Amino acid sequence: MVSQPAHSCSDDLPERRILVASLLAGAVDLGYALGINAASGVPPIRVLQYIASGLMGTSAFHGEGGSAAIGLAVHFGLMALFAGGVAFAMHGEPRLARHPWLTGVLGGLVLYIVMTFVAVPLSYAPPLPPASLFRQVAELAVHVAVVGPIVAFCLLNGCARKPSPSGRC
């Protein structure tokens, strides 16, 4: 009889872990965005339309549910790209899989920097007024302390499994 190897995170489909990481981290990130904007009187549909405006420009604000649905798809699509990038990095560098907190924090920092200073400014989204220092710190904290670690731990644990002895996922 052939003995079964110990479960490792490579036993679970990486696409499934990327999907779970994308949905969970994307929901938390979107929940934060909707909440902080609601506190300023911005309705959820407007937040989703702003996300869609990255592709559609200001025409996103003229559509109702359609452009909001596009914004929702864009948000989760971008989160899937982020989760896929983290998964690729964890697969290629075993130390990242052994240190998910650090991986998550660094990944969240990279996500915040890329989205804030590269992706949004280069998109068709109209510029927003400068955010308050509180909001900038809150957005950085959410990405570094919550969104990034959620992705790293979802990718690592899959079905609550530990990484293989090599640390590869």
N, C-alpha and C positions, 0 to 999 in steps of 0.2 A: 504494500500500500504506500502511495506517495503522500508524504506529509504536506500539508498546506502551509504556505508561507504566512507569516504574520501579516495582518492587514496593514496597509500603508495608505497614505493619501493618494498614491498612484492607482489604487484599486478602484477609486471612484472616478467617474468621467470628469475630466477637467472642464468640459463645456457645461456640465451640470453645476459644478461649483462656481464657475464664472457667472452663470445665470442667477444662482442664489445670491451670490455676493452683489451682483448688479441690482437685483430687485430689492434686497434688504438695505444696502447702503443708499441706493437711489431713493427709496421711500423715506428714509431718515433725513437725507439731504433735502429732498423736496418738502418734507414736513417742516423742517427748519425754515426754509425759504418762504413757504406759505405763511407760517406763523409770524415771522419777524416782519413780513410785509403787511399782514393783517393788522399788526399792532400799529402800523403807520397808515391804516385805512386803505390799503391796496387790496382789491379783491383777488381771490385765487385765479380767476380766469385771466386777469391782467398779467399775473406772474407767468402763467403758461404762455400767454401771447408774447410776452417779452422774450421768453426762451425761443419761441418759434421765429421771432424777428431776427434772430441770428442768421437764419436762412432766408427769410422772406422780406426782411426790411420792415418798414412801417406799415406795409399792407397787412401784416399779421394782426394789427390792431383793428382792422376793419371787418375781419371775420369773427364769428362768435365761437361756437364750439369746435369748428373745424380747425382753426388755427391753434386753439388751446390743445386739441388732440395732437397736432403736429408738435407743439412744444413739449407735451408729455413724452411723445416718442423720441424726440431729440434728447431730452434729459436722460431717459433710461438708456438710449443708445450710446451717449457719451459715457455714462457710468459703465456700460459694458466694455467700451474701449479701454477705460481706465482699469477695470478689473482684469481684462485680458492682458494688459501691459504688466500689471503686477504679477499675474500668474506666469507670464513669460519670464519675468525677472526672477521669480522664486524658483522656477524650474532650472534656469541657467546658473543661478548662484545659490547653492545649498545653504549658505549661512543666513540668507534671508528667510528661508523656511524655518530655521532653528530659532529665529528671533522675530516672531510675528509682531510684537509691540513696536519694535524699532522699524520694521518694515512698514507697518501701518502708519506710523507717525511720519516717516520720510515720504511714503507714498502720498499721504494726505497733504503734506507740504508741497510736493511737486504738483499735485492736482490743483491746489489753490493758486500757486504761482502761474501755472500754465493757463488756467481758465481766466484769472484776473488780469494778467498782463500780456497774454498772447491771444488766446482764442476769442474772447469777447471783444477786445479792441479791433481785431482783424475781421470780425464778423459784420453782418449787415445790421446788427442791433444798434438802435440809436443810443448815443451816450447818455448816461444817467448823471444826475448831479453828484458831486463827490460825497462819498459815504462818511458818516461820522466816525471818529476814532473807535467808539464803542462797537459800532457795526463791523468795522474792519477787523477788530480783534475777535469779535464773536464769530465771524465767518471763518477766520483763520483757525480758531479753536475748534469749531465744529469739524472742519476738514481734517485737522491734525489729530485731534483726540477722539473723534467718533467715526467719521466716514472712512478714513484710511485704515484704522484698525479693524473695523467691521469687514472690510474687503480682505485684509490679510488673514484674519481668523477664519472667515468663510472658506477661503481658498485652501488654507492649511488643513482645516478640520473636516471639510466635506461632510462626511457622516460621522462626525465626532471621532475621527481616527487621528493617530499621531503620524508624523512624517516617517518615511522609511529610514532605516539606519543611515543611509547616505544623505538623508535630509531632502532628497528630491521629491517633488510632487508631480 
